[in-house]
Amino acid sequence: MTTAPRYLRRGPLRAWLAPGVDLEHTIAADGDPDHLLTRPDCRIVKLQRKVVVGRVESAGAALWVKRYAVFAWRVALASLGRTSPAFGAWVGARVLAAHGFATPEPVAAIEFRRAGLLRRSFFITREVAGAVTADVRWQAILADRDARRRRAARRALARALGELFRRLHAAGLYHNDLKDVNVLVDGPPAAPHLVLLDLERVRALGRVGRRRRVKNLVQLARTLGRQATATDRARFLRAYLGGTGTRAERRAWAAAVARRARRKDRGRRRAPAPGAGPTVTCTIVCQDEEAHMVPCLESVAWCDEIVVVDGGSRDRTAALARRLTDRVLTNRWPGYR
């Protein structure tokens, strides 16, 4: 049995496969991961113009599928001779693993090209069981009613994040989007284990300059940092500097991060006033769909409004729908069989 990744080329399909992964068995007969994303049991957690992310069970394992769309002709033209995002994530995972950093286990990176132009690409990984993003873990810590356990968990996570950032930069590795949702956390609260996501954004630079280092610190400061106390931020910075920085050095870094964060906040577009933009409404007409109701509604949770029209279900379809939206209407359809 081979222990090295396998490269496959078949018509417009090009793929890197992890050892032991069979394309037809794990993905689909034609190797197209869109079949996984469009299955009724696939839970879509991100649905955007550029990226779709879904979780699905396949070949006895929970997989995460990230689809990168080619959303404009300029993107397609720029793809000529360039690595696709999926192949970039594959390389990023291997680079991080070689330096001792944890990532979700890669299963496959697949791209489709026509005449050299990228059409779409997919990065597929195994689920990290029990892991949640850093923002979710932080909220769980804050909700803990045991004060001593809560303080210990906050201290442990702040230090773990600081050490992660320090080790990345010391290894000459740069992640272009190190915000809280791109770091998974598992393990006990007192000893968190961190796993990196968005691997297509990883670059091996050899040396990470101060500007990029500050940028990464700002990315975390503007996400998780907004929910942290000054003490939490100081612990993070002390761990990031390796415990060797002087108080003056720590203050200088903290001031640089604060200045950059303020500039980013000033440059951020103001949120539109209520009613200024269109309202996105999803209407679902269904009957006897108990098995599919919850994952269906979770996949459209990003909509402003969800309306479910039930045709007179004889199962728990309507009851399950009411857990996720209060707009559940009943319009019996006697012709249904």
C-alpha positions as CSV (number, residue, x, y, z in Angstrom):
1,M,0.0,0.0,0.0
2,T,1.4,3.4,-1.0
3,T,2.3,5.9,1.7
4,A,2.8,8.8,-0.6
5,P,0.1,11.1,-2.0
6,R,-1.1,10.2,-5.5
7,Y,-1.6,12.6,-8.4
8,L,-4.4,11.8,-10.8
9,R,-5.3,13.4,-14.1
10,R,-8.4,12.4,-16.0
11,G,-9.8,14.7,-18.7
12,P,-10.5,18.1,-17.1
13,L,-10.0,16.7,-13.6
14,R,-6.7,16.9,-11.7
15,A,-6.4,15.7,-8.2
16,W,-4.1,15.1,-5.3
17,L,-5.3,12.1,-3.2
18,A,-4.1,11.2,0.3
19,P,-2.7,7.6,0.7
20,G,-5.4,5.0,0.7
21,V,-8.1,7.4,-0.7
22,D,-10.1,6.0,-3.6
23,L,-11.6,8.8,-5.7
24,E,-14.7,6.9,-6.8
25,H,-15.5,5.4,-3.4
26,T,-14.8,8.5,-1.3
27,I,-16.0,11.3,-3.6
28,A,-18.2,10.1,-6.5
29,A,-18.0,7.9,-9.6
30,D,-16.8,10.8,-11.8
31,G,-14.7,12.3,-9.0
32,D,-16.8,15.5,-8.8
33,P,-17.2,16.8,-5.2
34,D,-20.2,18.8,-6.2
35,H,-22.1,15.5,-5.8
36,L,-21.2,15.6,-2.1
37,L,-22.2,19.2,-1.6
38,T,-25.6,18.6,-3.3
39,R,-26.6,15.6,-1.3
40,P,-29.6,16.0,1.0
41,D,-27.6,15.1,4.1
42,C,-24.9,17.6,3.4
43,R,-24.9,20.5,5.9
44,I,-23.9,23.7,4.2
45,V,-22.2,26.1,6.7
46,K,-21.0,28.7,4.3
47,L,-22.7,29.8,1.1
48,Q,-20.9,32.7,-0.6
49,R,-20.2,33.8,-4.1
50,K,-16.6,32.8,-3.9
51,V,-16.7,29.8,-1.4
52,V,-19.1,27.1,-0.4
53,V,-18.3,24.9,2.7
54,G,-20.3,21.8,3.6
55,R,-20.1,18.8,6.0
56,V,-21.1,15.4,4.8
57,E,-20.7,11.7,5.7
58,S,-18.9,9.7,3.0
59,A,-17.1,6.3,3.1
60,G,-17.8,6.0,6.8
61,A,-16.2,9.3,7.8
62,A,-17.2,12.9,8.3
63,L,-15.7,15.1,5.6
64,W,-15.5,18.8,5.1
65,V,-15.7,20.0,1.5
66,K,-14.6,23.5,0.6
67,R,-15.5,24.6,-2.9
68,Y,-13.7,27.5,-4.5
69,A,-15.7,29.2,-7.3
70,V,-14.3,30.9,-10.4
71,F,-16.7,33.8,-10.1
72,A,-15.4,36.2,-12.8
73,W,-13.6,36.0,-16.1
74,R,-10.6,37.9,-14.6
75,V,-10.3,35.2,-12.1
76,A,-10.3,32.5,-14.8
77,L,-7.7,34.3,-16.9
78,A,-5.5,34.8,-13.8
79,S,-5.6,31.1,-13.2
80,L,-3.6,30.3,-16.3
81,G,-0.3,28.9,-15.0
82,R,-1.3,29.5,-11.4
83,T,-2.0,27.1,-8.6
84,S,-5.7,26.7,-7.8
85,P,-6.8,27.5,-4.2
86,A,-7.5,23.8,-3.6
87,F,-4.0,22.8,-4.6
88,G,-2.6,25.8,-2.6
89,A,-4.4,24.4,0.5
90,W,-2.9,21.0,-0.2
91,V,0.6,22.5,-0.3
92,G,-0.2,24.6,2.8
93,A,-1.2,21.6,4.8
94,R,2.0,19.7,3.9
95,V,4.1,22.7,4.7
96,L,2.5,23.2,8.1
97,A,2.7,19.4,8.9
98,A,6.4,19.5,8.0
99,H,6.9,22.2,10.6
100,G,4.9,20.4,13.3
101,F,1.6,22.4,13.1
102,A,-1.8,20.6,13.2
103,T,-4.3,20.8,10.4
104,P,-7.4,18.8,9.5
105,E,-6.3,15.6,7.7
106,P,-6.3,16.3,4.0
107,V,-8.3,13.8,1.9
108,A,-8.1,15.3,-1.6
109,A,-7.5,18.5,-3.6
110,I,-9.4,18.5,-6.8
111,E,-9.6,21.0,-9.6
112,F,-11.3,21.2,-13.0
113,R,-9.7,23.0,-15.9
114,R,-10.6,23.6,-19.5
115,A,-8.0,24.8,-22.0
116,G,-5.8,25.6,-19.0
117,L,-8.5,27.8,-17.4
118,L,-9.6,26.9,-13.9
119,R,-13.4,26.2,-13.6
120,R,-13.7,25.3,-9.9
121,S,-11.6,23.5,-7.3
122,F,-12.2,21.6,-4.0
123,F,-10.3,20.9,-0.9
124,I,-11.6,18.0,1.2
125,T,-10.5,17.1,4.8
126,R,-11.5,14.8,7.5
127,E,-13.4,16.3,10.5
128,V,-11.5,17.0,13.6
129,A,-13.8,15.3,16.1
130,G,-14.9,17.5,19.0
131,A,-13.1,20.7,17.7
132,V,-14.8,24.1,17.5
133,T,-13.5,27.4,16.2
134,A,-11.6,29.6,18.7
135,D,-14.5,32.1,19.0
136,V,-16.9,29.3,20.0
137,R,-14.5,27.9,22.5
138,W,-14.0,31.4,24.0
139,Q,-17.7,31.8,24.4
140,A,-18.0,28.4,26.1
141,I,-15.3,29.5,28.5
142,L,-17.0,32.8,29.4
143,A,-20.2,30.9,30.0
144,D,-18.6,28.6,32.6
145,R,-20.0,29.5,36.0
146,D,-17.0,28.1,37.9
147,A,-14.8,31.2,38.3
148,R,-11.5,29.3,39.0
149,R,-12.0,27.0,36.0
150,R,-13.0,29.9,33.8
151,R,-9.8,31.9,34.7
152,A,-7.6,28.8,34.1
153,A,-9.2,28.2,30.7
154,R,-8.9,31.8,29.6
155,R,-5.3,31.8,30.6
156,A,-4.6,28.6,28.8
157,L,-6.2,29.6,25.5
158,A,-4.6,33.0,25.4
159,R,-1.2,31.5,26.0
160,A,-1.8,28.7,23.4
161,L,-2.8,31.3,20.7
162,G,0.2,33.4,21.5
163,E,2.5,30.4,21.2
164,L,0.9,29.3,18.0
165,F,1.5,32.7,16.4
166,R,5.1,32.9,17.7
167,R,5.9,29.4,16.3
168,L,4.4,30.2,12.9
169,H,6.4,33.4,12.5
170,A,9.6,31.8,13.9
171,A,9.3,29.1,11.3
172,G,9.0,31.7,8.5
173,L,5.3,30.8,7.9
174,Y,2.7,33.4,7.2
175,H,-1.1,32.9,7.2
176,N,-2.9,35.7,5.5
177,D,-6.1,35.5,7.6
178,L,-5.4,34.5,11.2
179,K,-8.7,35.4,12.7
180,D,-10.5,33.4,15.3
181,V,-12.7,31.4,13.0
182,N,-9.6,30.0,11.2
183,V,-8.3,28.3,14.3
184,L,-10.0,25.1,15.6
185,V,-9.6,24.2,19.3
186,D,-10.0,20.8,20.8
187,G,-8.7,19.1,23.9
188,P,-9.5,20.0,27.6
189,P,-9.9,23.7,28.6
190,A,-6.7,23.7,30.6
191,A,-4.7,22.2,27.7
192,P,-6.1,23.4,24.4
193,H,-4.9,21.9,21.1
194,L,-5.0,24.3,18.1
195,V,-5.6,23.3,14.5
196,L,-5.2,25.7,11.6
197,L,-7.9,26.3,8.8
198,D,-8.0,28.2,5.5
199,L,-4.8,26.5,4.5
200,E,-4.7,28.1,1.0
201,R,-3.6,31.3,2.7
202,V,-0.4,29.8,4.1
203,R,2.9,31.0,2.6
204,A,6.4,29.8,3.4
205,L,8.4,33.1,3.3
206,G,11.6,32.1,5.1
207,R,11.2,35.3,7.2
208,V,8.1,37.0,8.3
209,G,8.6,40.8,8.6
210,R,7.3,43.0,11.3
211,R,4.5,44.4,9.1
212,R,3.0,41.0,8.4
213,R,3.5,40.0,12.1
214,V,1.5,43.0,13.2
215,K,-1.1,42.2,10.6
216,N,-1.7,38.8,12.0
217,L,-1.9,40.1,15.6
218,V,-4.4,42.7,14.4
219,Q,-6.5,40.0,12.7
220,L,-6.9,38.2,16.0
221,A,-7.3,41.5,18.0
222,R,-10.2,42.6,15.8
223,T,-12.1,39.3,16.2
224,L,-11.4,37.3,19.4
225,G,-9.6,40.2,21.0
226,R,-12.8,42.3,21.2
227,Q,-14.2,39.8,23.7
228,A,-11.0,39.6,25.7
229,T,-9.8,41.7,28.7
230,A,-6.6,43.6,28.9
231,T,-5.1,40.8,31.0
232,D,-6.1,38.2,28.3
233,R,-4.4,40.3,25.6
234,A,-1.3,40.8,27.8
235,R,-1.0,37.0,28.3
236,F,-1.3,36.4,24.6
237,L,1.4,39.0,23.8
238,R,3.7,37.7,26.5
239,A,3.4,34.2,25.0
240,Y,3.9,35.6,21.5
241,L,7.1,37.3,22.4
242,G,8.3,34.1,24.0
243,G,8.5,35.4,27.6
244,T,11.7,37.2,26.8
245,G,10.4,40.6,25.8
246,T,10.8,43.5,28.2
247,R,7.8,45.5,29.4
248,A,8.8,48.3,27.0
249,E,8.8,45.9,24.1
250,R,5.5,44.5,25.0
251,R,4.0,48.0,25.2
252,A,5.5,48.9,21.8
253,W,3.9,45.8,20.2
254,A,0.6,46.5,21.9
255,A,0.6,50.1,20.7
256,A,1.4,49.0,17.1
257,V,-1.4,46.5,17.1
258,A,-3.9,49.1,18.6
259,R,-2.9,51.7,16.0
260,R,-3.3,49.3,13.1
261,A,-6.6,48.1,14.4
262,R,-7.9,51.6,14.7
263,R,-6.9,52.3,11.1
264,K,-8.7,49.2,10.0
265,D,-11.8,50.1,11.9
266,R,-11.9,53.6,10.4
267,G,-11.5,52.2,6.9
268,R,-14.2,49.6,7.4
269,R,-17.4,50.2,5.4
270,R,-20.3,51.3,7.6
271,A,-23.1,48.7,7.9
272,P,-26.1,49.7,5.9
273,A,-29.0,51.2,7.8
274,P,-32.0,48.9,8.4
275,G,-34.1,48.7,5.3
276,A,-31.3,50.2,3.1
277,G,-30.5,46.9,1.4
278,P,-32.6,44.0,0.0
279,T,-34.0,41.4,2.4
280,V,-33.1,37.8,1.4
281,T,-36.1,35.5,2.1
282,C,-36.0,31.7,1.6
283,T,-39.3,30.0,1.2
284,I,-39.5,26.2,1.5
285,V,-42.5,24.2,0.5
286,C,-42.4,20.7,2.0
287,Q,-44.3,17.7,3.4
288,D,-43.1,14.8,5.4
289,E,-39.4,15.8,5.3
290,E,-38.5,15.1,8.9
291,A,-35.2,13.5,8.0
292,H,-34.1,16.5,5.9
293,M,-35.7,19.4,7.6
294,V,-33.0,20.5,10.1
295,P,-30.0,20.2,7.7
296,C,-32.0,22.0,5.0
297,L,-32.8,25.0,7.3
298,E,-29.3,25.1,8.7
299,S,-28.0,25.5,5.1
300,V,-30.0,28.6,4.6
301,A,-29.5,30.1,8.1
302,W,-27.7,33.1,6.5
303,C,-30.9,34.4,5.0
304,D,-32.7,37.3,6.6
305,E,-36.0,35.4,6.7
306,I,-37.0,31.8,6.4
307,V,-40.6,30.8,5.6
308,V,-41.6,27.2,5.7
309,V,-44.9,26.2,4.0
310,D,-45.9,22.7,5.3
311,G,-48.3,20.7,3.1
312,G,-49.8,18.8,6.0
313,S,-47.0,16.6,7.2
314,R,-47.8,13.4,9.1
315,D,-44.4,13.4,10.8
316,R,-42.4,16.0,12.8
317,T,-41.5,18.2,9.8
318,A,-43.4,21.3,11.1
319,A,-42.2,20.9,14.7
320,L,-38.6,20.7,13.6
321,A,-39.0,23.7,11.4
322,R,-40.3,25.8,14.3
323,R,-37.0,25.2,16.1
324,L,-35.2,27.3,13.5
325,T,-37.9,29.8,12.3
326,D,-41.2,31.1,13.6
327,R,-42.5,31.6,10.1
328,V,-44.1,28.1,9.6
329,L,-47.4,28.1,7.7
330,T,-49.7,25.2,7.0
331,N,-51.4,24.8,3.7
332,R,-52.7,21.2,3.4
333,W,-52.3,19.6,0.0
334,P,-54.7,16.6,-0.2
335,G,-53.3,15.6,-3.6
336,Y,-50.0,14.6,-2.1
337,R,-49.1,10.9,-2.2
